[in-house]
Amino acid sequence: MKRSGLPTEQEVAAELAVYGLILRGGVVLAEDGGAARTVLLVGNAGAAYWTTFLRWREQQISDPANPLDSWSRNVIDAVARRFGARVVMPSDRPFAPFQQWAMKAERLRPSPLGLLMHPRYGPWHAYRGALVFDRELPLLPVQAPHHPCDTCEAKPCLSACPVDAYSPLGFAYSRCVSHVAGDGGQPCRTIGCLARNACPVGSAYRYPSAVQAFHQKAFAAL
């Protein structure tokens, strides 16, 4: 049933928690003519969503091409209907500026791997979609958090990749995919990205091997 009135962040977060998802903050975007809209980011920290996702996947007659995206859209849409919002997904075209929204909403900065680094979750978090309200919602103030990479002298993430896919020049996507899909990529396929796993921050939220293997398979289109 659709809820009336302006929702609070706590109310939206409670609905998302049913699916193992979390509210990742919000951004108020000014529009031409003085109007505004609010974007509430939806994501995960760790793999609390995984059991719910697997249960949903087992109930499907046929496996969707992108099952996690399909599940995410399904559950975020259910929450959107409850609060009178619409859904935007990272894969929707034209692509929405999710990383820019995230940096504004949670005041995060990228790690040397390009992933946004969270002071608590480390690199073990993601943004699954967004709820968009065609009005301004009251949002809780957010303080800029400590950026763990600033005090990490060793930066083991940069030396853990077996094919040196990460450098100051950026991410060598093709080199990484070729390695993951090739004969020498078995460790990356089964336990996940070695560079990401080398990060010492947020180890309590590290994705289990089965979850990492799922993401690596999708990444390399195996």
C-alpha positions as CSV (number, residue, x, y, z in Angstrom):
1,M,0.0,0.0,0.0
2,K,1.3,3.4,-1.0
3,R,2.2,5.6,2.0
4,S,1.0,9.2,2.2
5,G,3.2,12.1,3.2
6,L,6.9,12.7,3.0
7,P,8.9,9.6,4.0
8,T,11.9,9.9,6.4
9,E,15.2,8.3,5.7
10,Q,14.6,5.9,8.7
11,E,11.3,4.7,7.2
12,V,12.9,4.0,3.8
13,A,15.9,2.3,5.4
14,A,13.5,0.0,7.4
15,E,11.8,-1.1,4.2
16,L,15.1,-1.8,2.5
17,A,16.4,-3.8,5.4
18,V,13.8,-6.5,4.7
19,Y,15.8,-7.4,1.6
20,G,19.2,-7.0,3.2
21,L,19.8,-3.6,1.5
22,I,20.6,-0.3,3.1
23,L,20.0,3.3,2.5
24,R,23.2,5.0,1.3
25,G,22.2,8.6,1.8
26,G,20.6,11.1,-0.4
27,V,21.1,14.2,-2.6
28,V,18.7,17.1,-3.3
29,L,19.0,18.2,-6.9
30,A,17.9,21.7,-7.9
31,E,15.9,21.9,-11.1
32,D,15.2,24.7,-13.5
33,G,12.4,27.0,-12.2
34,G,13.2,26.5,-8.6
35,A,11.8,22.9,-8.2
36,A,13.9,20.2,-6.7
37,R,14.0,16.4,-6.6
38,T,15.6,14.1,-4.1
39,V,17.7,11.0,-4.9
40,L,18.0,8.3,-2.2
41,L,20.7,5.8,-3.0
42,V,20.1,2.1,-2.3
43,G,22.9,-0.4,-1.9
44,N,24.6,-2.9,0.3
45,A,27.4,-3.2,2.7
46,G,28.7,-6.8,2.9
47,A,26.5,-9.5,1.6
48,A,23.4,-9.4,3.8
49,Y,21.3,-9.3,0.7
50,W,22.7,-12.6,-0.7
51,T,20.3,-15.1,1.0
52,T,17.2,-13.1,-0.1
53,F,18.6,-12.8,-3.7
54,L,19.3,-16.6,-3.9
55,R,15.8,-17.4,-2.7
56,W,14.3,-15.1,-5.3
57,R,16.5,-16.6,-8.0
58,E,15.4,-20.1,-7.2
59,Q,11.8,-19.1,-7.7
60,Q,12.4,-17.8,-11.3
61,I,11.2,-20.0,-14.1
62,S,14.3,-19.0,-16.1
63,D,17.4,-17.3,-14.9
64,P,17.5,-13.6,-16.1
65,A,20.6,-12.5,-18.1
66,N,21.6,-10.2,-15.2
67,P,19.9,-11.8,-12.2
68,L,21.3,-9.5,-9.5
69,D,20.3,-6.4,-11.5
70,S,16.8,-7.9,-12.1
71,W,16.4,-8.8,-8.4
72,S,17.6,-5.3,-7.3
73,R,15.2,-3.6,-9.7
74,N,12.4,-5.8,-8.4
75,V,12.9,-5.1,-4.7
76,I,13.7,-1.4,-5.1
77,D,10.6,-1.0,-7.3
78,A,8.5,-2.5,-4.4
79,V,9.9,0.1,-2.0
80,A,9.4,2.9,-4.6
81,R,5.7,2.0,-4.9
82,R,5.4,2.2,-1.2
83,F,6.7,5.7,-1.0
84,G,5.6,7.2,-4.3
85,A,9.1,7.3,-5.9
86,R,10.5,6.1,-9.2
87,V,13.5,3.8,-9.7
88,V,16.8,4.6,-11.5
89,M,19.3,1.8,-11.9
90,P,23.0,2.1,-12.7
91,S,22.5,0.1,-15.9
92,D,19.6,2.4,-17.2
93,R,20.4,4.6,-20.2
94,P,21.2,7.4,-20.3
95,F,23.5,6.5,-17.4
96,A,22.8,8.4,-14.2
97,P,25.9,9.8,-12.4
98,F,25.7,7.3,-9.5
99,Q,29.3,7.9,-8.4
100,Q,28.8,11.6,-8.2
101,W,25.6,11.2,-6.3
102,A,27.4,8.8,-3.9
103,M,30.3,11.2,-3.3
104,K,27.8,13.9,-2.4
105,A,25.5,11.7,-0.4
106,E,28.1,10.0,1.8
107,R,31.1,12.3,1.2
108,L,33.2,9.4,0.1
109,R,36.3,9.4,-2.1
110,P,37.8,6.8,-4.5
111,S,40.5,4.4,-3.5
112,P,43.5,3.7,-5.7
113,L,41.4,1.0,-7.3
114,G,38.7,3.5,-8.3
115,L,36.2,2.0,-5.9
116,L,34.7,4.5,-3.4
117,M,36.3,3.8,-0.1
118,H,34.1,3.7,3.0
119,P,35.7,4.1,6.4
120,R,33.7,1.3,7.9
121,Y,32.9,-1.0,5.0
122,G,36.2,-0.5,3.1
123,P,35.7,-1.6,-0.6
124,W,33.0,-4.1,0.4
125,H,29.9,-2.1,-0.5
126,A,27.9,-1.2,-3.7
127,Y,25.1,1.0,-5.0
128,R,22.3,-1.1,-6.4
129,G,19.9,1.6,-7.5
130,A,18.2,4.8,-6.5
131,L,14.8,6.1,-5.4
132,V,13.9,9.4,-7.1
133,F,11.3,11.7,-5.6
134,D,10.0,14.7,-7.5
135,R,10.1,16.8,-4.4
136,E,12.6,17.8,-1.7
137,L,12.8,15.5,1.3
138,P,14.4,16.4,4.6
139,L,17.8,14.7,4.8
140,L,20.1,14.1,7.7
141,P,23.3,16.1,7.7
142,V,26.4,14.1,6.7
143,Q,29.9,14.9,7.9
144,A,32.9,14.1,5.7
145,P,34.3,10.8,7.0
146,H,38.0,9.8,7.4
147,H,39.4,8.6,4.1
148,P,41.4,5.4,5.0
149,C,43.6,5.5,1.9
150,D,45.2,8.8,3.1
151,T,46.8,7.0,6.0
152,C,47.6,3.7,4.3
153,E,51.3,3.8,3.4
154,A,51.7,0.3,2.1
155,K,48.7,0.4,-0.3
156,P,48.8,-3.4,-0.8
157,C,45.9,-3.1,-3.2
158,L,48.2,-1.7,-5.9
159,S,50.7,-4.6,-5.7
160,A,48.3,-7.5,-5.3
161,C,47.1,-7.7,-8.9
162,P,49.0,-10.4,-10.8
163,V,48.8,-8.4,-14.1
164,D,49.3,-4.9,-12.7
165,A,45.8,-3.8,-13.9
166,Y,45.8,-0.8,-11.6
167,S,48.2,2.2,-12.1
168,P,48.2,6.0,-11.9
169,L,47.1,5.9,-15.6
170,G,43.9,4.1,-14.6
171,F,42.4,0.6,-14.8
172,A,43.5,-1.7,-17.6
173,Y,40.1,-3.3,-18.1
174,S,41.0,-5.5,-21.1
175,R,44.1,-6.8,-19.4
176,C,42.2,-7.7,-16.3
177,V,39.3,-9.4,-18.1
178,S,41.8,-11.5,-20.2
179,H,43.6,-12.6,-17.1
180,V,40.4,-13.5,-15.1
181,A,39.0,-15.5,-18.0
182,G,42.3,-17.2,-18.9
183,D,44.2,-20.2,-17.5
184,G,46.0,-18.2,-14.8
185,G,42.9,-16.5,-13.5
186,Q,41.5,-19.3,-11.4
187,P,42.3,-17.5,-8.1
188,C,40.6,-14.4,-9.3
189,R,37.6,-16.3,-10.5
190,T,37.1,-18.3,-7.2
191,I,38.1,-16.0,-4.4
192,G,37.6,-12.6,-6.1
193,C,39.7,-9.7,-7.1
194,L,43.1,-10.1,-5.4
195,A,43.6,-6.3,-5.3
196,R,40.3,-5.7,-3.6
197,N,40.9,-8.5,-1.1
198,A,44.3,-7.0,-0.2
199,C,42.6,-3.9,1.3
200,P,42.8,-4.2,5.1
201,V,39.8,-1.9,5.7
202,G,36.3,-3.4,6.2
203,S,37.4,-7.0,6.5
204,A,34.3,-7.8,8.6
205,Y,32.2,-6.9,5.5
206,R,34.3,-8.8,2.9
207,Y,32.0,-10.7,0.5
208,P,32.1,-14.5,0.9
209,S,33.9,-16.4,-1.8
210,A,30.7,-17.5,-3.4
211,V,29.5,-13.9,-3.8
212,Q,32.9,-12.8,-5.2
213,A,32.9,-15.7,-7.6
214,F,29.5,-14.7,-8.8
215,H,30.6,-11.1,-9.4
216,Q,33.8,-12.1,-11.2
217,K,31.9,-14.4,-13.5
218,A,29.6,-11.6,-14.5
219,F,32.5,-9.2,-14.8
220,A,34.4,-11.4,-17.2
221,A,31.2,-12.6,-18.9
222,L,32.2,-16.3,-18.3
